Amino acid sequence: MLIVGELINSSRKAIKAAIDAENAEEIQKIAKDQYENGAHYIDVNAGTYVGKEDRYMKWLISTVQEAVDVPCCIDSPDPKVVEAALELHKGTPMLNSISLEKERWDALRPVVAGSDLKVIALCMSDSGMPETKDDRLSIASDLINNLVKNNVPVENIYVDPLVQPISTNDYYGREFMSAVEAIMTEFPGVHTICGLSNISYGLPERKLLNQTFVVMAICKGLDSAIVNPLDKRMMANIYAAETLAGRDEFCGNYLSAYREEKLAL
């Protein structure tokens, strides 16, 4: 399971305060904590800084990569910000995200075309947010085919079928999971990814819902997630679900997590 650590986002009060103060030590601590708890990529988002996003995005990437030897997930729809970030990023980052929304597609297509970037392909179009499995599958198909035509390798595509709050419609969780299963079946080599926390928006005990949802999604084929790696029960659920779904050869990752006391709650 590929894990993208979600915590370095300027929409979070503590992160914004650290960015405002250019407190590199605090940002690096959060990056290290996520890495040490299983993150393969560190998401960096400075989107709340309108007009200054490129400056703070570059500062965040430099700061994070001084502390941990893992790539970043560059979280911005602004191609200028993405291009500025790519100029200084060490190694191959992930881009979060491109979609079928015309303005976003036209802006970011030249950035990803022919590159080695890992690309999150968000199931959004100018028609709005998809609600059903078929809506998601149609957008995913167009995104995958267009990215491949632009020389993005299939294995570098991470389709995000878009999680929507279960509090607003009781079939959103089911339709999302059906979409994951369909995408993983119909497009061999493609990955699926999502930000889990939207599923529980507006409900109490959100962690419980998020932790349960990830297990259900893994059983449908989800192989990547944007999560908080410091949530020990979330990470333990991921190790257990991957093993039970037959995606952990000889239970190696589960046993390693046990030895490292990552399953102790």
N, C-alpha and C positions, 0 to 999 in steps of 0.2 A: 504493500500500500504506500503510495507516494503521499507524503504529508507536506502541505504548505502552511507554515506558521502564520497566523493572521493578525498578530498582536501589534505590529508596528504600523499603525494607521492613525493619521492625524485627526480623525473624527473622534478618537478616544481622548478623553480629557488629559489623562496622565501623559500620553504620547505628545499631545499638542504642547503641554507645558514643557516637556523635555526639548522639543524642537524649538520653541520660542527662546528658551535659555541656551540653546545649542549645547545641551548637556549630553555629550557623547558617551560618558560613562553609563548613564541610565539607559540609553538606546542600546549600547553594547551588552549590557547585562540582560536585557530582554531578548536580544538576539541569541546570546549564549544559552540562556535558559531554554529557549525554544529548540535550539540545535541539540542540546544535551538530552532533551526529552523526546527526540525523534523527528524533528523537522528536517526535510530534505531541501526545502527552499524557504527563504524568509521573505514574505510579502512586505513590500514597502509602498506606502501610500501617503502622499502629501497633498491630496486633492482639495483640502479645505483652504489652501493658500492660493487663492485666485490671484493671478498675475505674478506669483512668486513660486509657483509649484515646481518649475524646473530647477530653481536654485536649491530648494529644500529636498527635492528628490535626489539630486546629485549628492548633497550632504549626507542624506540617509544611507545611500548606497555605499559611499566611501566609508562612513562610520561603521556600518554593519560588516563590510568585508574586511575591515581591519581586525574585527573580533572573531569572525567565524569563517571557516573554509568551505562554505556552501554558497551556491548562487542565490540571487534574489529573484523574486517574482515582481516584475515592474508593473505596478497597479495604477494605470492611468489611461484614459481614452485619448489623451492629447498627443498626437504624433511628434510634436516638437519636444515635449517632455520625454517621450520614449526615446527619441533619437539622441537627446542630450545624455540620458541615462546610459544608453548603449555605448557611447563613446568612452566612458570610464569604467564600465562594469568589467570585472575580471571573470573570464569563463563565459559559459553560455547560460543566459538567464531565461526565465519564463515570462511571457507577456500576458497580462491580465487586463483587458481581453479584447478580442475582435468580435464583431457581430454582423448580421445582415442589414442592420440599419445603414442606409446608403451613405450618410455623412461619415459614420465611423468606419465603414468598410473602405470607402474611397481614400480616407486619410491613412489608414493603417496597412492596407494591402501592400503598398510599395515598401513598407518597413519589413514585413514578414516574408515577402516573396523571395524565394531562393535562399533564405537564411537558415541557420541552424537553430533558431529560436524554438523553444517549446511554446506552443500557442494555445491559450484557452479560447475556445470558440463558443461564445455565449449564444444560447438559443433565443435571440431577440431579433425582430425585424421591424420594418416601418409599420407593419400591421398591428404591432403591439405585443404584449406579453402572451406567450402560448398558455393554454389552459389544459389541453388534453395531450395524451401520448402522441396521437397522430399529428397534432400541431407541432410538437417538439421534434418529432422524427422528420417532418418535412423540412423544417429549418435546418436541422442537423445535416440532412442529406445535401442541401444546397451549400452549406458552409464547408463541409468536408470536400465535396467535389470541386468547389471553387478554390479552396486552399491547395488541394493537390494539383490543380491546373496551374497554380502559381508556384509550383515546385516546393511546396512544404511537405516533407515526408509524412506519411500516414502516422508513423509512430510518434511524431512530434505534435500531434493534434489531440487536445484534451477538451472534449465536448462538455460544456456545462448546460444541462437541460433546464436549469433555472428552478430553484426551490422557491415556492410561494407559501405564505402562511396558512397553515391548516385551520387557523381560527376564522379565516374568511371564506373557506369552502372546504367541506369535509372530504372531497375527493382529490385535493391537490397532492397529498402525499402519495396516494395510490397511482395517480397519473405520472408523477415524477418517476417513481420506481419502475413502472411499466416502460417508460421511455428509456431509462438506463438499460434495461434488459434488451429492448429492441435495438438500440444503438450498438451495444456490444455484440449482439448476434449478427446484425446486418453489415457491420463495417469492421471486419477483422483487422486487428492492429491498432485501431483507434482506442483512445482512453476516454474515460468519463471522470468528471470532477465536479465538485459543487462546494458552495459555502453553506454549511448545514444549518446555521443558526436562524435563518429566515423561517424555517418550518415552525418554530415555536413562538414567533412574534405575537405578543399580546396575551400570552397565556402564562399561568403560574408554573413554577418548577420547570423553567425552560431547559435546564441542564438535563433533567430526566428525559424529556422529549428528544433533545438532540442526541443524547447517548443511545437511546433506543433506535432512533431513526437511522443512525449510521450503520447499525448492525443489519437492519432490514435492507438498506441500500447495498451493502456489501454482498448480501445474499443474492441480489439481482445483478451483480457484476461491477458495481462501482469500484474503481481501483485507485482513486486519488481523492483527496479531500482538503479543503481549506478550513482548518480548525485551530483551536487553541491547544497546543501540545502540552500545556501545563495542567490541563484538565485530566487528572490521572485516571478517572473512571472512563472517560472518553477513549483514551489511548489503550487502556486495558481491554475495553470492548472491541476496539479495532483489532488488536492482536488475537483475541479469542475468535472473533467472527471470521477473520482471514483463515485461521486454522480450521474452523468447522466447515468453511466453504471449500476446503480442499486446495487452498492457494498458499500453503505454507509447507513446503516439502519436508517430510519427516518431522513436522512441528518445530522446525529449527528456530524460527523467529519467536515463537511462543516460549520455548525453553530458554532462549537467550534473554527475553524480557523477564522471565521468572528469576533467572540467576542474577539479573541486574536490579531485582526488586521493583520492577516497573508494573507488576501486577498486584502489588500490595496496596490496598485501599484504606 
